[in-house]
């Protein structure tokens, strides 16, 4: 028994020793594997102190990838799909290699890539992780089922052709022979009906302490795929560039010196081949001088499987904006020009369209100066043109408050107030703003007793009152609703025009009723009233009812409101009220709150009698008149007719009906006429019926778009509308909200600089933002569609300055705007205008052809903006940049 026990103990000791030996051997093997970058097993993902990348190639069932789902902690999921007919998707781990302070090693003959990515960054108060999405072949997700439509296959072929890239150039202009790699075409398609050769990505750029890496750049964010996207991480006062950012295919790395430098250096955009490099403008630790180790970088090649990109049928035509056309839509320029010809006005005027296309501007060559204007930090070029205003023969009809744009668009920069601060965010901004951002007190002194605005320490506060609603706008809004319930804020009445808005408290509180208000007031002695509104986060524009039509189409506003707006509606044959009649939707309401409604002073009685006479002659019906016992004011509500019966039965024909040839939608630089347009009676024509109730109207195609009409993208108009909405929903969800590092809590005032159907604004509807949709005068006139769906916008020509104050918007979105402007005006002044109206730390998103995006990138870098992301596919590209607080010190000479 003792012998048995002894043998048992010996065996147990032997097993323990053997276990320990095996454990030590495994540890040594693990250390050997960790220290050898050439022998990393495919299933192991390496990590470093700087970053870690785990690549999971996963087959997706849906055609879109939600970038939000691809972001997990501090590592990025690399989403891809290998398409082979009849074969199931396999999970493949792509080896990763650390890239700390050591030079990377790689064998160019092996089909492998090594990369170290900075996958997260902090954007102000928000955090975004894993912005880099990479997929093999750059073809996006692929439907391997038989019978793919031909359009998707063509898109895939174009995609793959664009992926065969030449060797890249070193960022600092150093020895290129040490940084070049040849791209190889590999991989066969195993499907009988699908074959697309994908180019091998090779990258080689200089980065201190970084190694060579391969990465495929593709651009298909409308279906949730933004591959090869490089994001910038804010780190205190410096900005780090991810290691992948320094090795972008076909691009040269540019790192800006500190903002203290007088001139910022920028890489010439013409030298970029098929991708864009992400660079920063506030980096002091980095420079364009590369070390000897960087000069000796070994290249790495990545061989990727073939894939044919399959787009959903409704998206194929939307991928490339160049396929856009006017369809059945005319343009505002054509409408207005034709109207001018009919009136025999402005013949022989030289067209702006004859201007030459802009020459690409190298950012480093621009010598920026501050504007030398008496308006200072509030300079609006088309409203502060002193020389043009002095030449006016009269200002009887407020001609001096109308637009008078300089012959040459300015290229100077507007300074910010000396103590400008980050704006207070919505909804708190509705109640108070920083005094330092709009340092004007005259309005508080003039209107403080009416609760417009008050000075309170370092704030300007807004009690929510107005001339006619001293006890708050919400009470006044309820008064209107109770006076005539058919107004139905937020259901029947969705889009409102507030004329003479003051500080726009009426529109600001209508947001609580889910109602959108276009607030309008001139730049006059009511100092900075529109600027106050915009700083509060309330939509507003600087405009006056003078001698020209307002830049809106006919029959679009559900309600027009005027509370002591100081507009003499009854003079000149009712010319100004007839302009409201043009804008007001048939069946819409005009709410007028003014002393003539409720006071009995001789002047008020006279004005009231004239208004009653005029509105009756216009066939407007007075549906309500009430007196408020709280504010001690009164208001009246008129309704525009829904047919022409009254017009035809009028005993007196004044105001006259407009000639049938007079286009009510012509609104760009068109003079007023004292006439009324007939109400559309054909039930298939816009204006004959009221739109769907809100919010149903935002997603339904207007009833007057029928399948016989050709949409902007070539489909039948209703299908075009639906495809556009689906397109922007995917782009916003998959790219803008999750993949760009934008902290949307800081975004309130948004402008779509080239809206089509308003799909971008509709996709942001659930966000706490408002979007000013701009339809350019040479684009298809789709602004009526935007209003019909319960959104709003304005006509504009971007060859001129926009009628708003500096520092008005948090985000500007330009979808194929700049390339379409090139035949008529230069790009540089338009970027200067973007800089003027964008707030410091505001974001610019540009989608355009690659040549144009490269040009814009050079300009914004010279402005010392932070380029947060660039991505390109074929000849299309996208850029996201952040405006900084940098301003030049030199002032231009007059």
C-alpha positions in Angstrom: 0.0 0.0 0.0 2.9 2.3 0.8 4.5 1.4 -2.5 1.3 2.3 -4.3 1.2 5.6 -2.5 4.8 6.3 -3.4 4.3 5.5 -7.1 1.2 7.7 -7.2 3.2 10.6 -5.7 5.9 10.1 -8.3 3.5 10.1 -11.1 1.8 13.3 -9.8 5.1 15.0 -9.6 6.0 13.9 -13.1 2.7 15.3 -14.4 3.2 18.6 -12.6 6.7 19.0 -14.0 5.5 18.1 -17.5 2.6 20.6 -17.3 5.0 23.3 -16.1 7.4 22.6 -19.0 4.6 22.7 -21.6 3.4 26.0 -20.1 6.9 27.5 -20.3 7.2 26.3 -23.9 3.9 27.9 -24.9 5.0 31.2 -23.3 8.3 31.2 -25.2 6.4 30.3 -28.4 4.0 33.2 -27.7 6.8 35.6 -27.1 8.5 34.5 -30.3 5.3 35.0 -32.3 4.7 38.5 -30.7 8.3 39.6 -31.6 8.2 38.4 -35.2 6.1 40.5 -37.5 6.8 38.2 -40.4 5.2 35.1 -38.8 2.0 36.5 -37.3 -0.7 33.8 -37.7 -3.7 34.9 -39.6 -5.9 34.6 -36.6 -3.9 36.9 -34.3 -4.4 40.6 -34.2 -1.5 42.5 -32.9 -1.7 45.6 -30.6 0.6 48.5 -29.9 0.6 51.4 -27.6 -0.7 53.7 -30.3 -3.5 51.7 -32.0 -4.9 48.3 -32.7 -6.9 47.1 -35.7 -9.0 44.0 -35.9 -10.2 43.1 -39.4 -13.3 41.0 -39.6 -14.4 40.4 -43.1 -18.1 39.7 -42.8 -20.7 39.0 -45.4 -23.6 41.4 -45.0 -27.2 40.6 -46.1 -28.2 44.3 -46.5 -26.8 46.5 -49.2 -26.0 49.3 -46.7 -23.6 49.3 -43.8 -24.6 51.4 -40.8 -21.3 52.9 -39.8 -22.6 53.2 -36.2 -22.6 49.4 -36.0 -19.0 49.2 -37.2 -17.7 51.3 -34.3 -16.8 49.3 -31.2 -14.7 50.6 -28.4 -11.2 51.6 -29.5 -11.0 49.2 -32.5 -12.5 49.5 -35.9 -14.4 46.7 -37.6 -13.3 46.5 -41.2 -16.3 45.5 -43.2 -16.1 43.8 -46.5 -17.7 41.3 -48.7 -16.0 38.8 -51.0 -18.3 38.1 -53.9 -18.1 34.7 -55.6 -21.1 33.1 -57.3 -22.5 30.1 -55.5 -19.9 30.3 -52.7 -20.7 31.1 -49.1 -18.9 33.9 -47.3 -16.0 33.0 -45.1 -14.6 34.8 -42.1 -11.1 35.9 -43.0 -8.7 37.6 -40.5 -6.4 40.1 -42.2 -3.1 40.2 -40.3 -2.3 43.5 -38.6 1.0 44.8 -37.6 1.9 47.2 -34.9 3.4 50.5 -35.8 4.7 52.2 -32.7 8.1 53.9 -32.9 9.7 51.3 -35.1 10.0 51.4 -38.8 7.7 49.0 -40.5 8.9 46.0 -42.5 7.2 44.3 -45.3 7.7 42.1 -48.3 6.3 43.7 -51.4 5.9 40.3 -53.0 3.4 39.0 -50.4 -0.3 39.6 -50.4 -0.6 41.2 -47.0 -1.0 44.6 -45.5 0.1 46.0 -42.3 -1.4 49.1 -40.8 -1.7 50.8 -37.5 -4.7 53.1 -37.3 -5.7 55.8 -34.9 -9.3 54.7 -34.8 -10.9 57.1 -32.5 -11.0 60.9 -32.0 -12.7 63.4 -29.8 -14.7 66.0 -31.6 -15.4 68.8 -29.1 -17.8 67.1 -26.6 -18.5 64.1 -28.7 -16.4 60.9 -29.3 -16.3 58.9 -32.5 -14.5 55.7 -32.8 -13.5 53.4 -35.7 -14.1 55.9 -38.5 -11.9 53.9 -40.8 -13.8 51.3 -42.9 -11.9 49.1 -45.3 -13.2 46.4 -47.6 -11.3 44.1 -50.0 -11.6 45.1 -53.6 -13.2 48.4 -52.9 -16.3 47.1 -54.4 -18.6 47.5 -51.5 -21.1 44.8 -50.6 -21.9 42.4 -53.4 -24.9 40.5 -54.2 -23.6 37.1 -55.4 -27.0 35.9 -56.6 -27.5 35.5 -60.3 -29.3 38.0 -62.4 -27.8 41.2 -61.1 -28.9 44.2 -63.1 -26.6 45.6 -65.7 -26.3 49.1 -64.0 -24.8 47.6 -60.9 -22.3 45.7 -62.9 -21.3 48.8 -64.8 -20.8 50.7 -61.6 -18.6 47.9 -60.3 -16.5 47.9 -63.5 -16.0 51.6 -63.2 -15.1 51.2 -59.5 -12.5 48.5 -60.2 -11.0 50.4 -63.1 -10.5 53.4 -60.8 -8.6 51.3 -58.3 -5.6 50.6 -60.5 -3.3 53.4 -59.2 0.2 54.7 -60.0 3.0 54.9 -57.5 2.6 57.6 -54.9 4.9 60.6 -54.3 6.7 61.3 -51.1 5.0 64.1 -49.1 8.2 66.2 -48.6 9.4 65.9 -52.1 12.2 63.5 -51.0 13.7 60.5 -52.8 10.7 58.9 -54.5 12.5 55.7 -55.4 12.5 54.6 -51.8 8.8 55.2 -51.5 7.4 53.8 -54.8 5.5 50.6 -55.2 3.9 49.2 -58.3 0.2 48.3 -58.3 -0.8 44.9 -59.5 -4.0 43.6 -61.0 -4.9 40.2 -59.6 -7.7 37.9 -58.8 -10.2 36.1 -60.9 -13.9 36.1 -60.5 -15.4 32.7 -60.0 -18.9 33.6 -61.0 -20.0 33.1 -64.6 -22.0 36.2 -64.7 -19.7 38.4 -62.5 -16.1 39.3 -63.1 -14.3 42.4 -62.0 -10.6 42.8 -61.6 -9.6 44.8 -58.6 -6.4 46.7 -58.4 -3.9 46.2 -55.7 -3.5 49.1 -53.4 -0.1 50.3 -52.6 0.7 53.2 -50.5 3.9 54.9 -49.5 4.1 58.2 -47.6 6.4 59.6 -45.1 5.3 59.7 -41.5 7.6 60.0 -38.5 7.9 56.6 -36.7 5.4 55.0 -39.1 5.6 52.1 -41.5 4.5 51.3 -45.0 1.0 50.1 -45.3 -1.6 49.2 -48.0 -5.1 50.5 -48.0 -7.9 50.5 -50.5 -9.8 53.7 -50.9 -13.4 53.6 -52.0 -16.4 55.9 -51.8 -19.9 54.7 -51.6 -21.3 56.3 -48.5 -24.9 56.4 -49.9 -25.0 52.7 -49.3 -23.3 52.9 -46.0 -19.7 52.3 -47.3 -17.0 54.8 -46.8 -13.8 52.8 -47.1 -10.3 54.3 -46.9 -11.6 57.2 -44.8 -9.0 58.9 -42.7 -10.2 60.8 -39.6 -8.3 63.3 -37.5 -8.0 63.1 -33.7 -8.0 66.1 -31.5 -5.4 65.9 -28.8 -5.3 69.0 -26.7 -3.9 71.9 -28.8 -2.4 69.5 -31.3 -4.0 67.2 -33.8 -2.7 63.8 -34.5 -2.9 62.1 -37.8 -3.6 58.4 -37.8 -0.9 56.3 -39.3 -3.1 55.4 -42.1 -3.6 59.1 -42.8 0.0 59.4 -43.7 -0.1 56.5 -46.2 -3.1 57.3 -48.4 -2.9 55.9 -51.8 -1.7 58.3 -54.5 -1.5 61.3 -52.1 1.2 63.4 -50.6 1.1 64.1 -46.8 0.9 67.7 -45.9 1.1 68.9 -42.3 0.4 72.5 -41.5 2.6 74.5 -39.2 1.2 76.1 -36.2 -1.4 78.8 -36.6 1.2 81.2 -35.4 2.9 81.0 -38.7 2.1 83.8 -41.1 1.6 81.5 -44.1 0.3 78.0 -44.1 1.8 75.4 -46.4 -0.4 73.1 -48.4 0.2 70.3 -50.9 -0.6 71.1 -54.5 -3.9 69.3 -55.1 -2.9 68.6 -58.7 -0.3 66.1 -57.5 -2.9 63.9 -55.8 -3.8 60.9 -57.9 -6.7 58.9 -56.7 -7.1 59.7 -53.0 -6.8 62.6 -50.6 -4.5 62.9 -47.6 -5.8 64.0 -44.3 -3.8 66.8 -42.7 -4.2 69.3 -39.9 -3.7 72.9 -39.5 -2.7 73.2 -35.9 0.1 70.7 -35.6 3.4 71.9 -34.2 5.1 68.7 -33.3 5.1 67.4 -36.9 6.8 68.7 -40.0 7.2 67.8 -43.6 10.8 66.9 -43.1 11.1 63.1 -43.1 13.7 61.1 -41.3 16.2 58.7 -42.9 14.2 55.8 -41.6 11.2 57.0 -43.5 13.2 57.4 -46.7 14.0 53.7 -46.4 10.5 52.4 -46.0 9.7 49.1 -47.5 6.5 48.9 -49.5 3.8 46.4 -48.9 1.3 45.1 -51.5 -2.1 43.8 -50.8 -3.8 41.5 -53.2 -7.6 41.7 -52.9 -10.3 39.4 -54.2 -12.4 40.4 -57.1 -15.8 41.8 -56.4 -18.5 43.3 -58.5 -20.3 46.2 -56.8 -24.1 45.9 -56.8 -26.1 48.9 -56.0 -29.8 48.8 -55.3 -31.7 49.8 -58.4 -33.1 53.0 -56.8 -29.6 54.2 -56.0 -27.7 53.5 -59.2 -28.6 56.8 -60.9 -27.9 58.7 -57.7 -24.3 57.6 -57.2 -22.8 59.9 -59.8 -24.2 63.4 -59.7 -23.0 64.1 -63.2 -26.0 62.1 -64.4 -28.3 64.8 -63.1 -30.4 66.8 -65.5 -33.1 69.3 -65.5 -35.8 66.8 -66.3 -39.2 68.4 -66.5 -38.1 71.3 -64.3 -37.1 74.7 -65.6 -34.6 76.8 -63.7 -35.2 80.0 -61.7 -32.7 81.8 -63.9 -34.6 80.8 -67.0 -37.9 81.8 -65.4 -36.6 85.1 -64.2 -34.8 85.9 -67.5 -37.8 85.1 -69.5 -39.9 87.3 -67.3 -37.5 90.1 -67.7 -37.6 89.7 -71.5 -41.3 89.9 -71.4 -41.1 93.1 -69.5 -38.4 94.4 -71.8 -36.2 95.1 -68.8 -32.4 95.0 -68.5 -31.7 94.2 -72.1 -28.1 93.9 -73.1 -27.0 93.2 -69.5 -23.8 91.2 -69.6 -24.4 87.7 -68.3 -22.4 86.4 -65.5 -22.3 83.1 -67.3 -19.5 84.3 -69.6 -17.0 84.3 -66.9 -14.1 81.9 -67.3 -13.8 78.8 -65.1 -11.7 79.2 -62.0 -8.0 78.2 -62.1 -6.9 75.9 -59.3 -5.5 77.9 -56.5 -2.5 76.5 -54.6 -3.4 77.3 -51.0 0.0 78.4 -50.0 0.0 81.2 -52.7 -3.1 83.0 -51.3 -2.2 86.1 -49.3 -5.2 86.5 -47.0 -6.2 89.9 -45.7 -9.0 91.2 -43.5 -11.8 93.1 -45.2 -11.6 96.9 -44.9 -15.3 97.7 -44.3 -17.1 100.1 -42.0 -19.4 97.1 -41.1 -16.4 95.4 -39.5 -17.3 92.0 -38.1 -20.9 92.3 -39.4 -19.9 92.8 -43.1 -22.5 91.5 -45.7 -21.0 92.3 -49.1 -24.3 92.7 -51.0 -26.0 94.8 -48.3 -23.0 96.9 -47.2 -21.9 98.1 -50.7 -21.6 101.7 -49.8 -20.4 102.8 -53.2 -23.4 101.3 -54.9 -25.8 102.7 -52.3 -24.5 106.2 -52.8 -25.3 106.0 -56.5 -29.0 105.3 -55.9 -31.3 108.0 -57.2 -33.9 107.4 -54.4 -34.4 105.3 -51.3 -38.2 106.0 -51.1 -39.0 102.3 -51.4 -36.1 101.1 -49.3 -33.9 100.6 -52.3 -30.9 101.2 -50.0 -31.8 98.1 -48.0 -32.0 95.8 -51.1 -29.1 93.8 -52.5 -26.3 95.7 -54.3 -23.5 93.2 -54.9 -20.0 94.2 -55.8 -19.0 93.6 -59.4 -16.1 91.4 -58.2 -16.9 89.1 -55.3 -14.7 89.8 -52.3 -11.7 87.6 -51.4 -11.0 89.2 -48.1 -11.9 87.6 -44.7 -14.3 89.0 -42.2 -12.8 89.4 -38.7 -14.6 88.0 -35.7 -15.5 90.1 -32.6 -12.4 90.3 -30.3 -13.8 88.2 -27.5 -15.9 85.8 -29.6 -16.9 82.6 -27.8 -18.3 79.2 -28.7 -22.1 79.9 -29.1 -24.5 78.7 -26.5 -26.3 75.6 -27.7 -30.0 75.1 -28.4 -32.4 75.2 -26.7 -30.7 77.4 -24.1 -29.7 79.8 -26.9 -33.3 80.8 -27.4 -33.2 82.5 -24.0 -29.7 83.9 -23.9 -26.6 84.4 -26.1 -23.1 85.7 -25.4 -22.9 89.5 -25.6 -19.4 89.1 -26.9 -20.6 87.3 -30.1 -23.1 90.1 -31.0 -21.8 93.1 -29.1 -24.7 95.4 -29.8 -26.8 97.1 -27.1 -28.9 99.7 -29.0 -31.8 97.3 -29.6 -31.9 96.5 -26.0 -32.1 100.1 -25.1 -34.7 100.8 -27.8 -36.9 97.7 -27.4 -36.1 96.5 -23.9 -39.4 97.6 -22.4 -41.1 95.3 -25.0 -39.1 92.3 -23.8 -37.3 91.9 -27.1 -33.8 91.7 -25.7 -32.1 92.8 -22.5 -28.4 93.1 -21.3 -27.6 90.8 -18.4 -23.9 90.8 -17.5 -22.0 89.0 -20.2 -25.3 87.7 -21.7 -28.0 89.1 -23.9 -31.3 87.6 -22.8 -34.5 87.2 -24.7 -37.7 87.1 -22.5 -39.6 85.9 -25.5 -41.6 89.0 -26.0 -42.3 91.3 -28.9 -44.0 94.6 -29.7 -47.4 92.8 -29.9 -46.7 90.0 -27.3 -44.9 91.6 -24.3 -45.9 88.6 -22.1 -44.4 86.0 -24.3 -44.7 84.5 -27.8 -46.3 81.3 -26.6 -49.3 83.1 -25.3 -49.6 85.0 -28.5 -49.3 81.8 -30.6 -52.1 80.3 -28.6 -54.2 83.4 -29.1 -53.9 83.0 -32.9 -54.8 79.3 -32.6 -57.8 80.0 -30.4 -59.0 82.8 -32.7 -59.3 80.5 -35.7 -58.7 76.8 -34.9 -58.3 76.0 -38.6 -54.8 77.5 -38.4 -53.8 74.2 -36.7 -50.1 74.9 -36.0 -47.9 71.9 -36.8 -50.6 70.0 -38.8 -52.2 72.2 -41.4 -49.9 75.1 -41.0 -46.3 74.0 -41.1 -44.3 76.7 -43.1 -44.6 80.3 -42.0 -43.2 83.6 -43.3 -42.7 86.2 -40.5 -42.3 89.6 -42.1 -40.5 92.2 -39.9 -39.5 89.5 -37.4 -37.5 91.5 -35.0 -35.4 89.1 -33.0 -37.6 86.2 -34.3 -39.1 85.1 -30.9 -42.3 84.3 -32.8 -40.5 81.8 -35.0 -38.4 80.6 -32.2 -41.3 79.5 -30.1 -43.3 78.1 -33.1 -40.7 75.2 -33.0 -42.6 74.1 -29.9 -45.6 73.7 -32.2 -43.6 71.7 -34.8 -43.9 74.7 -37.2 -41.0 76.1 -39.3 -40.7 79.8 -39.7 -38.8 81.8 -42.3 -38.1 85.1 -40.3 -37.3 88.1 -42.4 -36.1 91.6 -41.6 -33.9 94.2 -43.2 -30.5 95.3 -42.0 -31.6 98.7 -40.7 -31.6 100.8 -37.6 -33.0 97.9 -35.5 -29.4 96.9 -35.0 -28.4 93.3 -35.7 -32.0 91.9 -35.2 -31.5 89.1 -37.7 -28.0 88.4 -36.3 -29.6 88.0 -32.9 -32.1 85.5 -34.3 -29.4 83.4 -36.0 -27.2 83.4 -32.9 -30.2 82.2 -31.0 -30.5 79.3 -33.4 -33.6 80.6 -35.2 -33.9 80.7 -39.0 -33.8 84.2 -40.4 -32.5 86.2 -43.5 -31.8 89.8 -44.1 -34.2 91.1 -46.7 -36.6 94.0 -47.2 -39.9 94.4 -49.0 -38.8 97.2 -51.3 -39.1 97.1 -55.1 -38.3 93.5 -55.9 -40.0 90.1 -55.4 -38.7 88.1 -52.4 -36.6 85.1 -53.5 -39.3 82.5 -53.0 -41.6 80.7 -55.4 -45.4 81.4 -55.6 -48.0 79.7 -53.5 -45.7 78.1 -50.9 -46.3 79.6 -47.4 -49.1 78.2 -45.3 -49.2 81.4 -43.1 -47.7 84.9 -43.5 -47.4 86.8 -40.2 -46.8 90.5 -39.5 -46.8 91.9 -35.9 -46.2 95.6 -36.1 -43.8 94.9 -39.0 -43.9 98.6 -40.1 -44.8 97.7 -43.7 -47.2 100.1 -45.3 -49.4 97.4 -46.9 -52.0 99.8 -48.3 -49.9 102.2 -50.3 -48.9 102.1 -54.0 -52.1 100.2 -54.9 -51.3 97.5 -52.3 -48.1 96.5 -54.1 -46.5 95.0 -51.0 -49.6 93.1 -49.9 -49.9 91.8 -53.5 -46.4 90.3 -53.1 -47.7 88.4 -50.0 -50.6 87.3 -52.1 -48.1 85.8 -54.6 -46.3 83.9 -51.8 -49.3 82.7 -49.8 -50.8 79.3 -50.6 -54.4 79.4 -51.9 -56.4 78.9 -48.7 -53.5 80.2 -46.6 -53.8 82.8 -43.8 -52.4 86.3 -43.3 -52.1 87.1 -39.6 -51.9 90.8 -39.0 -51.3 92.2 -35.5 -51.0 96.0 -35.5 -52.4 99.1 -33.9 -54.9 99.8 -36.7 -56.6 96.5 -35.8 -57.6 97.6 -32.3 -56.8 101.3 -31.8 -59.1 104.2 -32.7 -56.6 107.0 -33.3 -57.4 108.8 -36.6 -54.3 107.5 -38.4 -55.1 103.9 -37.3 -58.7 104.2 -38.3 -57.6 105.5 -41.7 -55.2 102.7 -42.3 -57.7 100.1 -41.1 -60.3 101.3 -43.6 -57.8 101.2 -46.4 -56.8 97.6 -45.5 -60.4 96.5 -45.4 -61.0 97.9 -48.8 -57.8 96.5 -50.2 -58.3 93.0 -48.8 -61.9 92.9 -50.1 -60.7 93.8 -53.6 -58.2 91.0 -53.4 -60.9 88.6 -52.4 -59.3 87.9 -49.0 -61.9 86.8 -46.4 -61.6 88.1 -42.9 -62.1 84.9 -40.9 -61.3 86.2 -37.4 -60.7 89.4 -35.5 -59.9 89.3 -31.8 -58.7 91.4 -28.9 -56.3 90.0 -26.3 -57.0 91.0 -22.7 -53.5 90.1 -21.5 -51.3 92.0 -24.0 -54.1 94.5 -24.7 -53.5 94.1 -28.5 -55.7 92.8 -31.3 -55.2 90.8 -34.4 -57.0 89.9 -37.6 -56.8 86.8 -39.8 -57.4 86.9 -43.5 -57.7 83.9 -45.8 -56.7 83.8 -49.5 -59.3 82.3 -51.9 -59.0 78.8 -53.2 -60.6 79.5 -56.6 -61.2 82.4 -59.0 -65.0 82.9 -58.5 -64.5 86.0 -56.5 -62.0 87.4 -59.0 -64.4 87.0 -61.9 -67.3 88.6 -60.0 -65.6 91.7 -58.7 -67.4 94.9 -59.7 -64.1 96.7 -59.8 -61.0 95.2 -61.4 -58.5 96.7 -59.2 -56.0 95.3 -58.3 -55.9 93.9 -61.7 -55.2 90.3 -62.5 -51.8 89.6 -63.9 -51.3 88.7 -67.5 -51.2 85.0 -68.2 -47.7 85.4 -69.5 -46.5 86.8 -66.1 -44.8 83.9 -64.3 -45.5 84.1 -60.6 -42.5 81.8 -59.8 -40.0 84.1 -61.4 -38.4 85.7 -58.3 -34.7 86.5 -59.0 -34.3 90.3 -59.4 -37.8 90.7 -60.6 -39.6 94.0 -60.0 -43.0 94.1 -58.2 -46.2 94.4 -60.2 -49.5 95.6 -58.8 -51.5 92.6 -59.9 -52.7 89.2 -58.7 -52.2 85.9 -60.3 -55.2 83.6 -60.8 -55.5 80.6 -58.5 -54.7 77.3 -60.1 -57.9 75.3 -60.6 -56.7 72.2 -62.4 -56.5 69.6 -59.6 -53.3 68.3 -61.1 -51.5 71.6 -60.9 -49.5 72.8 -57.9 -51.6 75.1 -55.7 -55.0 73.7 -56.5 -55.0 71.5 -53.4 -53.6 71.8 -49.9 -50.6 69.6 -49.2 -50.8 66.5 -46.9 -50.9 67.3 -43.2 -47.6 67.4 -41.4 -45.6 65.2 -40.9 -47.0 63.0 -43.6 -46.2 65.6 -46.3 -42.4 65.4 -45.7 -42.1 61.9 -47.1 -44.9 61.8 -49.7 -44.3 63.0 -53.2 -46.4 66.1 -54.0 -49.7 65.2 -55.8 -48.7 67.4 -58.7 -45.6 65.3 -59.6 -46.8 62.6 -62.0 -45.1 59.8 -63.8 -45.1 61.6 -67.1 -42.7 64.2 -65.7 -38.9 63.4 -65.8 -37.1 63.9 -62.5 -33.7 65.5 -61.9 -32.1 62.1 -62.0 -33.9 60.8 -65.0 -36.6 58.7 -63.3 -40.3 59.5 -63.4 -40.7 62.4 -61.0 -42.4 60.5 -58.1 -39.8 57.7 -58.2 -37.0 60.3 -58.4 -38.4 61.9 -55.3 -38.6 58.6 -53.4 -35.1 57.5 -54.5 -33.6 60.9 -53.4 -35.1 60.5 -49.9 -33.8 57.0 -49.6 -30.4 58.1 -50.8 -30.0 60.8 -48.3 -31.4 58.8 -45.4 -28.6 56.2 -46.1 -25.9 58.8 -46.5 -26.9 60.7 -43.3 -27.3 57.5 -41.2 -24.3 55.6 -42.5 -21.8 58.5 -43.0 -22.7 61.9 -41.7 -24.0 60.9 -38.2 -21.5 58.2 -37.5 -18.5 58.3 -39.8 -17.3 61.9 -39.8 -16.6 62.7 -36.2 -19.1 65.5 -36.1 -20.6 66.2 -32.7 -24.2 66.8 -33.7 -25.0 68.3 -30.3 -23.0 71.3 -31.4 -25.0 71.6 -34.7 -28.1 73.8 -35.0 -28.1 76.0 -38.0 -27.5 74.0 -41.2 -27.5 75.0 -44.9 -27.8 72.8 -47.9 -26.0 75.0 -50.4 -27.4 73.0 -53.4 -30.6 71.3 -52.4 -32.6 69.3 -55.0 -35.7 67.8 -53.5 -34.7 68.6 -49.9 -33.9 65.0 -49.1 -30.8 66.0 -47.0 -33.0 68.2 -44.8 -35.7 65.5 -44.6 -33.2 63.0 -43.5 -32.2 65.3 -40.6 -35.8 65.9 -39.5 -35.5 64.0 -36.2 -32.4 66.0 -35.3 -32.6 69.2 -33.3 -31.5 71.2 -36.3 -33.1 73.3 -39.1 -31.9 73.4 -42.7 -31.9 76.3 -45.1 -32.4 74.7 -48.5 -30.8 76.8 -51.2 -31.8 76.1 -54.8 -29.3 77.8 -57.1 -30.8 79.9 -59.9 -29.2 77.7 -62.6 -30.4 74.4 -61.1 -33.7 72.7 -61.7 -36.3 74.7 -59.9 -37.3 72.2 -57.3 -37.9 74.8 -54.5 -41.7 74.4 -54.7 -41.2 70.6 -54.0 -39.2 71.5 -50.9 -42.0 73.8 -49.6 -44.7 71.3 -50.5 -43.1 68.7 -48.2 -43.1 71.1 -45.2 -39.5 72.3 -45.5 -38.3 75.7 -46.6 -35.6 77.4 -48.6 -34.5 80.2 -50.9 -33.3 81.0 -54.4 -29.7 82.2 -54.6 -26.8 82.6 -57.0 -23.5 81.6 -55.3 -21.5 83.8 -57.6 -22.8 86.5 -55.2 -22.8 86.9 -51.4 -25.6 85.4 -49.4 -27.9 87.7 -47.5 -26.9 86.7 -44.0 -24.6 87.9 -41.3 -21.1 86.4 -40.7 -20.8 83.4 -38.4 -24.5 82.3 -39.0 -24.2 78.6 -39.7 -22.8 75.5 -37.8 -22.7 73.3 -40.9 -22.6 73.9 -44.6 -23.3 71.0 -47.1 -22.4 71.3 -50.8 -23.3 68.5 -53.0 -21.7 69.0 -56.5 -22.1 72.8 -56.1 -18.7 74.1 -56.9 -18.0 72.2 -60.1 -21.3 73.5 -61.5 -20.3 77.0 -60.6 -17.0 76.9 -62.4 -18.4 77.9 -65.9 -19.8 81.1 -64.4 -17.6 82.2 -61.5 -14.4 81.4 -59.6 -14.3 78.9 -56.8 -12.1 81.0 -54.5 -14.6 83.8 -53.7 -17.3 81.2 -53.0 -15.0 79.5 -50.5 -14.4 83.0 -49.0 -18.2 83.4 -48.7 -18.4 80.0 -47.0 -15.7 81.1 -44.6 -17.8 84.3 -43.9 -21.1 82.6 -43.0 -19.6 79.6 -41.2 -19.0 79.9 -37.5 -15.6 79.2 -36.0 -15.4 75.4 -35.4 -18.2 75.0 -38.0 -18.1 72.1 -40.4 -18.1 72.0 -44.2 -19.0 68.9 -46.1 -18.2 68.9 -49.9 -19.2 66.2 -52.4 -17.9 66.9 -55.9 -15.6 65.7 -58.6 -12.1 65.0 -57.4 -10.4 67.9 -59.2 -12.8 70.4 -57.6 -12.4 68.8 -54.1 -8.7 68.9 -54.4 -8.9 72.6 -55.3 -11.1 73.3 -52.3 -8.9 71.4 -50.0 -5.9 73.5 -51.0 -7.9 76.7 -50.3 -9.3 75.7 -46.9 -5.9 74.5 -45.8 -4.4 77.9 -46.7 -7.1 79.3 -44.4 -5.7 77.0 -41.7 -8.8 75.0 -41.5 -8.6 71.4 -40.2 -9.2 68.9 -43.0 -10.9 66.1 -41.0 -11.6 63.6 -43.8 -11.1 63.1 -47.5 -12.1 60.1 -49.5 -12.4 59.5 -53.3 -13.8 57.0 -55.7 -13.2 57.0 -59.4 -13.3 60.7 -60.2 -15.7 61.6 -57.3 -14.6 62.8 -53.9 -15.8 64.0 -50.5 -14.2 66.3 -48.0 -15.1 67.3 -44.4 -13.3 70.3 -42.9 -13.5 72.4 -39.8 -13.1 76.1 -39.7 -10.7 77.3 -37.1 -10.5 80.7 -35.3 -7.5 81.8 -37.4 -7.6 85.2 -39.0 -4.9 87.2 -40.8 -3.6 90.3 -39.3 -3.1 92.5 -42.4 -6.0 94.6 -43.5 -6.7 95.1 -47.2 -6.3 98.6 -48.7 -9.3 100.3 -50.1 
